[in-house]
Amino acid sequence: MSAISMLRRLGRSAAWLSIALLALGFYAGHSRAELIPGQDRAQLAIEQDKLFQRMLREPANLDVAFAYAAVSAKLGDNEAAASALERMLLFNPNLPRIDLELGSLYFRMGSFDLARDYFNKALAANAPPDVRVRASRYLEEIAAQQSPSRFTGYLFFGAQHQSDANVAPGSPLIHSPVGDVLLSSQFVKRPDINIFGSGGFLYSYDLGTQSRDAIEVTGIGFMNHYFRTQRLDLALGEATAGPRFNLTPPSDSVGRLSVKPYAIFNEVGLGEAQYFYTWGTGLENTAALWEDLAVRTVFEFRQKKFTNASDRPLSTGLDGNDKLVTLQLRQRVSPNSELLGQFDFLDQDTRFPWYANRSYGLTAGYHIAYDDPTGWTGLPWETTVGASRLWSLYQSPDPCCNTSSDPTIFVPGKRHDRRWRFGITQAVPVTDNVALVVQFQRDIVSSNLSLYAYTSNSVLIGSQIKF
Amino acid sequence: MPRVRSSVLRVAAIGTLVVAASTSGAGAQQRVGVNSAVNPEARGVPPGAPPRQLVIGADVVFKEHITTSRQGQTQVLFLDKSAMTVGPNSDVTIDEFAYDPNTGTGKLAMSAAQGVMRFIGGRLSKNENAVTLTTPTGTLAVRGGIFLAAISSLGTDVTFLYGNGLTISNPFGMQILTRPGYMVTISSRNTPPSEPRPAPPGATAALLGQLDGRSGGTGGAQQTPTDQTVVSSGIATTISGNVMANVLTATQAAAQQQPTRSQPPTTNVSAVQTSGNVQSVQTQADPVVVSAAANPTPAGTLLTPAVGTVLNNGATYLAGGGFNQTYNFGTLTGTANITNFDGANYSAALTGSRTIFTGDLSGVANRTGFLAGTFFGPSAAVTGGGFAIQNTSGPPYVVSGAFAGK
């Protein structure tokens, strides 16, 4: 059994598993951090101010100090809470319970070294059993948080319906070099349903520098299985690896500046057969400008090697290389929403000159998170809407089609595609790390060569699990 | 009233500065906070006033010079909610304090000659360069954070504990600490600050030992907290009790501290096909597409896949037209079209075998025809044959021709 076949079987199993996970998502329990509504928060802030003024007058009043620490902690003002509790240790340094609370506060702040010092101090003292248990639990969490290795990712399973699953023209008529011909029905637009499984991960290894330089390894995987159009079943896996260097910003208006060179390898199967593999390299730069504008630029070079199959004997004509330039901007417009803008330029150089093309794309999107309107889970819902426009200009006349107005004279034309894509994605969290995702997308591709024009609407529903 | 610095005057002049004031034994002094805990011996010297023993609840005033003995400790709680804990054998002066409680703006400048201290930022520290501590070897400027400083004749060790950043500078260089648990040493005023490095294990714990009280000390409180006091306060319910919520908060805080927040890559499931050139290969099983790509027809070629001799009411001439054909090798049926042949279009429903096919041509009134052909080449990619057409009534019209297609 070939590796591709094994992957496909796994993909099918995983995709079917998605249906079960979808159901599971509805019934799973949840845990989450407590959130303070805005009105309560304002009240707490007023109370904190009052307690602070009282503390200035009565710094030895323990009740006031504890109340101030509690209110500050509820507000997330962990520094203020810590200053009050550290004073308790000046009053009595042998209080493991205070050490535990201070450790917890610094743990919340992500100051794990200091938190560990306080937890260890609590354990070293003659601490009550409940304090020992809790301090030990936090120490385990610190060990996990401080591990130089981190692994995050997601799995996404579901089903999708596409009105044009085979990305084919709506009309079977093409103006071929041998005259007008009708495409076989399998090459004409037809709807289909597929089940899919996809995922992505990021593994990072902290190199221990103050700037948190790291080695990053990323991976994505995707498999789907059509009920009818199985020759277009797709399976892909891609991995990148490289160091990310965080640089000192050149000015106050620039933050989180980083550069990451990386290597790329991917493997793609189509219709249960090897389709192509890629090796290449990339360079990513990220920066935050004026605190709320995230900029990301990418340059990638990919060498692609295709393999023919019985139902696509010309695939090797796509052998060649891709050069990709991406500029992505994310502008935060409110604490819970952002605008996305992206420009892409892709230069595909191929063995068959009529497959070579240069594509220019513009994307605009908007993402917002908001309170659960149903109140079922209390977790924020997320909506993303977007639109994109892509122009693909092919470099050489395509011999597939005759563009002459006189059907007896063959005049091939350079393919020129234009694509509109509209999409909306709704994520409904079921737990902190499981969400139900529904997406609608419409692709409208027009082309001067009718063979390549199509319109497809897709709707998918899936369950996403983050880890 | 002491002479305040010009920057303070400027702020006051625009009417936004509010400085709390109180009366001390040395006369009217500008109050900057209170001594919120004191383990003797700790002394303060307000400007123009004699030294005094610091006691809990006493005001700390502008320009006050605070020193502690070998056992002494104190915590100064500033009006902006900042707190500075001063350890034994320390020497600290409040050089400048200006605070507008309405806007949270102003400045806190301190200097320290020696000792150990921990600063926890309040409202002022949320502003850039609003809080500074000058030591004999350099200056620290913290933003929104917490740091530890140990100053001795060997230099200044600074450990960053939390916040946006801590800038350490002197005339010979500058470093910025941004990672909690990392430290910098400034050995002298004539050498640049060291490169940031992780604080050695046990270093912060040793400093905490000098700051978090001392055995027998009560911090000046008449009623000292006990284990039972802490239990009764219920503080654990608010802070340490919800471990999972704290883990989430810590994870978010750690992510905030990351200079770059990398995320796992994503795929657009609805668009993954288009990124794989699937559209360009999906019709490649079609013989016409394969033939066109494998043997491209030169541009400008005259395409006459259907050619025939026409006898038309006494005239004889050659005509050409298009030809296309579909054929289902499963049902052994198909269609053939001869287009634009002598100004007319004909079609035929085909039947046959896997190699040959026939059909009757129709498409023009009072005219009938016949077509027969065969498939050639690998995958039956080429087709060819002959056809005939004639009028059933009216002027004589007879065609005898051949067709070919790929």
Boltz contact constraints between the chains, C-beta under 6 A:
constraints:
  - contact:
      token1: [A, 31]
      token2: [B, 244]
      max_distance: 6.0
  - contact:
      token1: [A, 33]
      token2: [B, 245]
      max_distance: 6.0
  - contact:
      token1: [A, 33]
      token2: [B, 248]
      max_distance: 6.0
  - contact:
      token1: [A, 56]
      token2: [B, 34]
      max_distance: 6.0
  - contact:
      token1: [A, 59]
      token2: [B, 34]
      max_distance: 6.0
  - contact:
      token1: [A, 59]
      token2: [B, 36]
      max_distance: 6.0
  - contact:
      token1: [A, 59]
      token2: [B, 56]
      max_distance: 6.0
  - contact:
      token1: [A, 59]
      token2: [B, 57]
      max_distance: 6.0
  - contact:
      token1: [A, 60]
      token2: [B, 56]
      max_distance: 6.0
  - contact:
      token1: [A, 60]
      token2: [B, 221]
      max_distance: 6.0
  - contact:
      token1: [A, 62]
      token2: [B, 225]
      max_distance: 6.0
  - contact:
      token1: [A, 66]
      token2: [B, 233]
      max_distance: 6.0
  - contact:
      token1: [A, 66]
      token2: [B, 235]
      max_distance: 6.0
  - contact:
      token1: [A, 69]
      token2: [B, 235]
      max_distance: 6.0
  - contact:
      token1: [A, 70]
      token2: [B, 235]
      max_distance: 6.0
  - contact:
      token1: [A, 70]
      token2: [B, 238]
      max_distance: 6.0
  - contact:
      token1: [A, 73]
      token2: [B, 238]
      max_distance: 6.0
  - contact:
      token1: [A, 73]
      token2: [B, 239]
      max_distance: 6.0
  - contact:
      token1: [A, 79]
      token2: [B, 120]
      max_distance: 6.0
  - contact:
      token1: [A, 80]
      token2: [B, 81]
      max_distance: 6.0
  - contact:
      token1: [A, 83]
      token2: [B, 83]
      max_distance: 6.0
  - contact:
      token1: [A, 83]
      token2: [B, 120]
      max_distance: 6.0
  - contact:
      token1: [A, 87]
      token2: [B, 36]
      max_distance: 6.0
  - contact:
      token1: [A, 87]
      token2: [B, 37]
      max_distance: 6.0
  - contact:
      token1: [A, 87]
      token2: [B, 75]
      max_distance: 6.0
  - contact:
      token1: [A, 88]
      token2: [B, 225]
      max_distance: 6.0
  - contact:
      token1: [A, 89]
      token2: [B, 212]
      max_distance: 6.0
  - contact:
      token1: [A, 89]
      token2: [B, 213]
      max_distance: 6.0
  - contact:
      token1: [A, 90]
      token2: [B, 37]
      max_distance: 6.0
  - contact:
      token1: [A, 90]
      token2: [B, 75]
      max_distance: 6.0
  - contact:
      token1: [A, 90]
      token2: [B, 213]
      max_distance: 6.0
  - contact:
      token1: [A, 90]
      token2: [B, 219]
      max_distance: 6.0
  - contact:
      token1: [A, 91]
      token2: [B, 218]
      max_distance: 6.0
  - contact:
      token1: [A, 91]
      token2: [B, 219]
      max_distance: 6.0
  - contact:
      token1: [A, 91]
      token2: [B, 221]
      max_distance: 6.0
  - contact:
      token1: [A, 91]
      token2: [B, 224]
      max_distance: 6.0
  - contact:
      token1: [A, 91]
      token2: [B, 225]
      max_distance: 6.0
  - contact:
      token1: [A, 92]
      token2: [B, 224]
      max_distance: 6.0
  - contact:
      token1: [A, 92]
      token2: [B, 225]
      max_distance: 6.0
  - contact:
      token1: [A, 93]
      token2: [B, 212]
      max_distance: 6.0
  - contact:
      token1: [A, 93]
      token2: [B, 213]
      max_distance: 6.0
  - contact:
      token1: [A, 97]
      token2: [B, 227]
      max_distance: 6.0
  - contact:
      token1: [A, 97]
      token2: [B, 230]
      max_distance: 6.0
  - contact:
      token1: [A, 100]
      token2: [B, 240]
      max_distance: 6.0
  - contact:
      token1: [A, 101]
      token2: [B, 235]
      max_distance: 6.0
  - contact:
      token1: [A, 101]
      token2: [B, 239]
      max_distance: 6.0
  - contact:
      token1: [A, 101]
      token2: [B, 240]
      max_distance: 6.0
  - contact:
      token1: [A, 104]
      token2: [B, 239]
      max_distance: 6.0
  - contact:
      token1: [A, 104]
      token2: [B, 240]
      max_distance: 6.0
  - contact:
      token1: [A, 104]
      token2: [B, 246]
      max_distance: 6.0
  - contact:
      token1: [A, 107]
      token2: [B, 246]
      max_distance: 6.0
  - contact:
      token1: [A, 107]
      token2: [B, 250]
      max_distance: 6.0
  - contact:
      token1: [A, 108]
      token2: [B, 246]
      max_distance: 6.0
  - contact:
      token1: [A, 108]
      token2: [B, 249]
      max_distance: 6.0
  - contact:
      token1: [A, 108]
      token2: [B, 250]
      max_distance: 6.0
  - contact:
      token1: [A, 109]
      token2: [B, 162]
      max_distance: 6.0
  - contact:
      token1: [A, 109]
      token2: [B, 253]
      max_distance: 6.0
  - contact:
      token1: [A, 110]
      token2: [B, 250]
      max_distance: 6.0
  - contact:
      token1: [A, 110]
      token2: [B, 253]
      max_distance: 6.0
  - contact:
      token1: [A, 110]
      token2: [B, 254]
      max_distance: 6.0
  - contact:
      token1: [A, 110]
      token2: [B, 257]
      max_distance: 6.0
  - contact:
      token1: [A, 111]
      token2: [B, 161]
      max_distance: 6.0
  - contact:
      token1: [A, 111]
      token2: [B, 162]
      max_distance: 6.0
  - contact:
      token1: [A, 111]
      token2: [B, 180]
      max_distance: 6.0
  - contact:
      token1: [A, 113]
      token2: [B, 181]
      max_distance: 6.0
  - contact:
      token1: [A, 114]
      token2: [B, 161]
      max_distance: 6.0
  - contact:
      token1: [A, 114]
      token2: [B, 204]
      max_distance: 6.0
  - contact:
      token1: [A, 117]
      token2: [B, 204]
      max_distance: 6.0
  - contact:
      token1: [A, 117]
      token2: [B, 205]
      max_distance: 6.0
  - contact:
      token1: [A, 117]
      token2: [B, 208]
      max_distance: 6.0
  - contact:
      token1: [A, 134]
      token2: [B, 240]
      max_distance: 6.0
  - contact:
      token1: [A, 137]
      token2: [B, 243]
      max_distance: 6.0
  - contact:
      token1: [A, 141]
      token2: [B, 247]
      max_distance: 6.0
  - contact:
      token1: [A, 152]
      token2: [B, 264]
      max_distance: 6.0
  - contact:
      token1: [A, 153]
      token2: [B, 264]
      max_distance: 6.0
  - contact:
      token1: [A, 166]
      token2: [B, 282]
      max_distance: 6.0
  - contact:
      token1: [A, 167]
      token2: [B, 273]
      max_distance: 6.0
  - contact:
      token1: [A, 167]
      token2: [B, 278]
      max_distance: 6.0
  - contact:
      token1: [A, 167]
      token2: [B, 279]
      max_distance: 6.0
  - contact:
      token1: [A, 167]
      token2: [B, 282]
      max_distance: 6.0
  - contact:
      token1: [A, 176]
      token2: [B, 288]
      max_distance: 6.0
  - contact:
      token1: [A, 177]
      token2: [B, 292]
      max_distance: 6.0
  - contact:
      token1: [A, 177]
      token2: [B, 297]
      max_distance: 6.0
  - contact:
      token1: [A, 178]
      token2: [B, 305]
      max_distance: 6.0
  - contact:
      token1: [A, 178]
      token2: [B, 405]
      max_distance: 6.0
  - contact:
      token1: [A, 178]
      token2: [B, 406]
      max_distance: 6.0
  - contact:
      token1: [A, 179]
      token2: [B, 305]
      max_distance: 6.0
  - contact:
      token1: [A, 179]
      token2: [B, 322]
      max_distance: 6.0
  - contact:
      token1: [A, 179]
      token2: [B, 323]
      max_distance: 6.0
  - contact:
      token1: [A, 179]
      token2: [B, 324]
      max_distance: 6.0
  - contact:
      token1: [A, 180]
      token2: [B, 322]
      max_distance: 6.0
  - contact:
      token1: [A, 180]
      token2: [B, 324]
      max_distance: 6.0
  - contact:
      token1: [A, 181]
      token2: [B, 288]
      max_distance: 6.0
  - contact:
      token1: [A, 181]
      token2: [B, 324]
      max_distance: 6.0
  - contact:
      token1: [A, 182]
      token2: [B, 326]
      max_distance: 6.0
  - contact:
      token1: [A, 183]
      token2: [B, 286]
      max_distance: 6.0
  - contact:
      token1: [A, 187]
      token2: [B, 283]
      max_distance: 6.0
  - contact:
      token1: [A, 187]
      token2: [B, 286]
      max_distance: 6.0
  - contact:
      token1: [A, 196]
      token2: [B, 269]
      max_distance: 6.0
  - contact:
      token1: [A, 198]
      token2: [B, 267]
      max_distance: 6.0
  - contact:
      token1: [A, 198]
      token2: [B, 269]
      max_distance: 6.0
  - contact:
      token1: [A, 200]
      token2: [B, 264]
      max_distance: 6.0
  - contact:
      token1: [A, 200]
      token2: [B, 265]
      max_distance: 6.0
  - contact:
      token1: [A, 200]
      token2: [B, 266]
      max_distance: 6.0
  - contact:
      token1: [A, 201]
      token2: [B, 264]
      max_distance: 6.0
  - contact:
      token1: [A, 202]
      token2: [B, 262]
      max_distance: 6.0
  - contact:
      token1: [A, 202]
      token2: [B, 264]
      max_distance: 6.0
  - contact:
      token1: [A, 210]
      token2: [B, 179]
      max_distance: 6.0
  - contact:
      token1: [A, 210]
      token2: [B, 182]
      max_distance: 6.0
  - contact:
      token1: [A, 210]
      token2: [B, 196]
      max_distance: 6.0
  - contact:
      token1: [A, 212]
      token2: [B, 259]
      max_distance: 6.0
  - contact:
      token1: [A, 216]
      token2: [B, 262]
      max_distance: 6.0
  - contact:
      token1: [A, 218]
      token2: [B, 265]
      max_distance: 6.0
  - contact:
      token1: [A, 220]
      token2: [B, 265]
      max_distance: 6.0
  - contact:
      token1: [A, 220]
      token2: [B, 267]
      max_distance: 6.0
  - contact:
      token1: [A, 222]
      token2: [B, 267]
      max_distance: 6.0
  - contact:
      token1: [A, 222]
      token2: [B, 272]
      max_distance: 6.0
  - contact:
      token1: [A, 246]
      token2: [B, 259]
      max_distance: 6.0
  - contact:
      token1: [A, 246]
      token2: [B, 260]
      max_distance: 6.0
  - contact:
      token1: [A, 256]
      token2: [B, 259]
      max_distance: 6.0
  - contact:
      token1: [A, 256]
      token2: [B, 260]
      max_distance: 6.0
  - contact:
      token1: [A, 258]
      token2: [B, 260]
      max_distance: 6.0
  - contact:
      token1: [A, 286]
      token2: [B, 260]
      max_distance: 6.0
  - contact:
      token1: [A, 311]
      token2: [B, 285]
      max_distance: 6.0
  - contact:
      token1: [A, 312]
      token2: [B, 281]
      max_distance: 6.0
  - contact:
      token1: [A, 312]
      token2: [B, 284]
      max_distance: 6.0
  - contact:
      token1: [A, 313]
      token2: [B, 284]
      max_distance: 6.0
  - contact:
      token1: [A, 313]
      token2: [B, 290]
      max_distance: 6.0
  - contact:
      token1: [A, 314]
      token2: [B, 284]
      max_distance: 6.0
  - contact:
      token1: [A, 314]
      token2: [B, 293]
      max_distance: 6.0
  - contact:
      token1: [A, 315]
      token2: [B, 281]
      max_distance: 6.0
  - contact:
      token1: [A, 318]
      token2: [B, 277]
      max_distance: 6.0
  - contact:
      token1: [A, 399]
      token2: [B, 292]
      max_distance: 6.0
  - contact:
      token1: [A, 399]
      token2: [B, 293]
      max_distance: 6.0
  - contact:
      token1: [A, 399]
      token2: [B, 296]
      max_distance: 6.0
  - contact:
      token1: [A, 400]
      token2: [B, 289]
      max_distance: 6.0
  - contact:
      token1: [A, 400]
      token2: [B, 292]
      max_distance: 6.0
  - contact:
      token1: [A, 407]
      token2: [B, 322]
      max_distance: 6.0
  - contact:
      token1: [A, 408]
      token2: [B, 303]
      max_distance: 6.0
  - contact:
      token1: [A, 408]
      token2: [B, 304]
      max_distance: 6.0
  - contact:
      token1: [A, 410]
      token2: [B, 297]
      max_distance: 6.0
  - contact:
      token1: [A, 410]
      token2: [B, 301]
      max_distance: 6.0
  - contact:
      token1: [A, 410]
      token2: [B, 303]
      max_distance: 6.0
  - contact:
      token1: [A, 411]
      token2: [B, 299]
      max_distance: 6.0
  - contact:
      token1: [A, 412]
      token2: [B, 299]
      max_distance: 6.0
  - contact:
      token1: [A, 441]
      token2: [B, 270]
      max_distance: 6.0
  - contact:
      token1: [A, 458]
      token2: [B, 270]
      max_distance: 6.0
  - contact:
      token1: [A, 460]
      token2: [B, 269]
      max_distance: 6.0
